[in-house]
Amino acid sequence: MTSSVASPLRSIGKLAAATGVKVPTIRFYEQIGLLAPPPRTASDRRLYDDAALSRLSFIRHARQLGFDLDAIRSLLDLSDHPDRSCGEANTIAERHLTDVSEKIARLQVLRAELSRMTTECSGGRISACKVIEVLHDHTLCAEGHNGSAGARPFTRIS
């Protein structure tokens, strides 16, 4: 025997609390079409069902994983058509993985440069501070970062 109990409807505040997504963000997702505008009460209160809760949870998780809004839009469209091949979803995820890997590589270069800068700092006066000196002269950087190459090794200028 199956129950025909309707799923509970939630206010926007309760939906926000259930998903960890702030109310203005929920409204934004509605404005850009990621989340369908919900039915409203006679007093104009939004009421969200379990499908909206599930969709918003999907969006939040995808954002936590760093997917941009266009990718999420595509993934939601795929999710709305469960009989389609998952190849396109995998392609979107692989493209994002490549982007994340490239960002990690850039961050590792930045970490190494910042570590080198702070290690070389003698802790004396600003006039001899290697951190300030390197920030003033990019050619003093040991490795290229942020798309620019400064291949010169760090040398103290006395």
Secondary structure, DSSP 8 states (H G I E B T S, - for coil): ---------B-HHHHHHHHT--HHHHHHHHHTTSS----B-TT--B-B-HHHHHHHHHHHHHHHTT--HHHHHHHHHHHT-TTS-SHHHHHHHHHHHHHHHHHHHHHHHHHHHHHHHHHH--SS-GGG-HHHHHHH-GGG-SS-BTTB---S------
